[in-house]
């Protein structure tokens, strides 16, 4: 499964899951699922997340050694 630092990035900006979801146009449940590692976002969604935090996609998402 892909690891991510989405929760950490949200905390840096003092954003709730709902704040982030509203900003990029998805549900809060989608953000929760990504953070929990239950859902791997599409390329478009990953790019939107990176743009929102003004960082690279690779700064949020990291492949597990087994992937």
Steps between C-alpha positions, in 0.01 A plus 500: 500500500610853430606707802402865529556804717167664424401531866833668580464743210145587612624563854769738372225709337259455793240344268228252584422210270185689400700818421728305270215307341312823425809662352572220251143389432472158663320361803644501850474120488737498201761696696452268799543190280818636343648587840410154634671336202177337385479697175769592248405824326494550125783692340274805463401490867861453612602802291217709646612407852860593424393830345285580803801458730744656249726193507585211267288186483806304618504712816156362592501146358764231525494145366539221752802274442266217395324704228 
